[in-house]
Every structure is written in C-alpha cells, then in structure tokens.
Amino acid sequence: MIGLPFNDWGCLGAISQQIAQMVEERDPVLVELATRYPTTDALAEYLRGLPQRDDLGHAKDGPRVDACEPSQRLRIDPGDPNCVVM
C-alpha cells in the first residue's frame, strides 16, 4: 500500500503518485522486487545492506523528481541507493 505523505505534498506526493502508477501498471521491476522480497522487512533488510551513494544534485544524475527542493534522484532497485529509493 502506498500512503499519502503527511507533510511534504510537493516532493513526497509526486514520488507517491509515480510509484502508485507503476504499481497500477504492474511495472515488471516492481513485480520482480515483490517476488524477491515478499515482506516489507525483507525489502528493508536488502536495501539497508547496499552501499549508499549520496545524491549530490547533479541534473544528469537521475532520473530526478523535480517537485522536490532540491530535486531528488529516484531510481528503482539501484545497486547503490540514496535516501529516496524504491
């Protein structure tokens, strides 16, 4: 389930809408992730075990969510996530 953001409609709302659309369209990457990690705890453990790559705000380092200030990199199942990851 994707919930509505509590306090950052501009940024988190845009990200939530993008992910909700991917769920609705049964995006193959999300389906594969859900198959590999059937619980939230399993997915969180996997993500926490990956090396983090800081998002330094470079415009060509993306894809980016421009509704965020500063814009945030949003990548699906990256090998080196930042704080905004799916």
C-alpha positions as CSV (number, residue, x, y, z in Angstrom):
1,M,0.0,0.0,0.0
2,I,1.2,3.5,-0.8
3,G,0.0,6.1,1.7
4,L,-0.3,9.8,1.2
5,P,2.5,11.9,2.6
6,F,1.9,13.7,5.9
7,N,4.0,16.8,5.5
8,D,5.6,17.1,2.0
9,W,2.9,17.0,-0.7
10,G,5.1,18.6,-3.3
11,C,8.0,16.1,-3.2
12,L,6.6,13.0,-1.5
13,G,3.3,13.4,-3.2
14,A,5.0,13.4,-6.6
15,I,7.0,10.4,-5.7
16,S,4.0,8.5,-4.3
17,Q,2.0,9.3,-7.5
18,Q,4.8,8.0,-9.7
19,I,5.1,4.8,-7.7
20,A,1.4,4.3,-7.4
21,Q,1.2,4.5,-11.2
22,M,3.9,1.9,-11.6
23,V,2.0,-0.4,-9.2
24,E,-1.2,0.1,-11.1
25,E,0.6,-0.7,-14.4
26,R,2.3,-3.7,-12.7
27,D,5.7,-2.5,-13.7
28,P,7.9,-5.6,-14.2
29,V,10.7,-4.2,-12.0
30,L,8.3,-3.8,-9.1
31,V,6.7,-7.2,-9.6
32,E,10.2,-8.8,-9.6
33,L,11.1,-6.9,-6.4
34,A,7.8,-8.0,-4.7
35,T,8.5,-11.6,-5.7
36,R,12.1,-11.5,-4.4
37,Y,11.2,-9.7,-1.1
38,P,7.6,-10.6,-0.1
39,T,7.7,-8.6,3.1
40,T,8.5,-5.0,4.0
41,D,11.1,-6.2,6.5
42,A,12.8,-8.4,3.8
43,L,12.9,-5.5,1.4
44,A,14.2,-3.1,4.0
45,E,17.0,-5.5,5.1
46,Y,18.1,-5.9,1.4
47,L,18.1,-2.1,0.9
48,R,20.0,-1.4,4.1
49,G,22.7,-3.9,3.1
50,L,23.5,-2.0,-0.1
51,P,26.2,0.7,-0.2
52,Q,24.7,4.2,-0.3
53,R,25.7,6.7,-2.9
54,D,25.0,10.3,-1.9
55,D,22.8,12.4,-4.2
56,L,24.8,15.5,-4.9
57,G,22.1,17.1,-7.0
58,H,23.7,16.8,-10.4
59,A,21.0,17.4,-13.0
60,K,22.1,14.5,-15.2
61,D,22.3,12.0,-12.3
62,G,18.8,10.6,-12.4
63,P,16.1,10.2,-13.1
64,R,15.1,13.1,-10.9
65,V,11.9,14.3,-9.2
66,D,11.9,18.0,-9.9
67,A,9.0,18.6,-7.5
68,C,11.5,18.1,-4.6
69,E,13.6,21.0,-3.4
70,P,16.3,20.3,-4.1
71,S,15.4,17.8,-6.8
72,Q,15.9,14.2,-5.7
73,R,17.2,11.2,-7.6
74,L,14.6,8.4,-7.8
75,R,15.8,5.0,-9.1
76,I,14.0,1.7,-8.9
77,D,16.1,-1.1,-7.4
78,P,19.5,0.6,-7.7
79,G,22.7,-1.2,-6.6
80,D,23.7,2.0,-4.7
81,P,20.6,3.7,-3.3
82,N,20.3,7.2,-1.9
83,C,17.7,8.2,0.7
84,V,14.9,8.2,-1.9
85,V,14.8,4.7,-3.2
86,M,12.2,2.2,-4.4
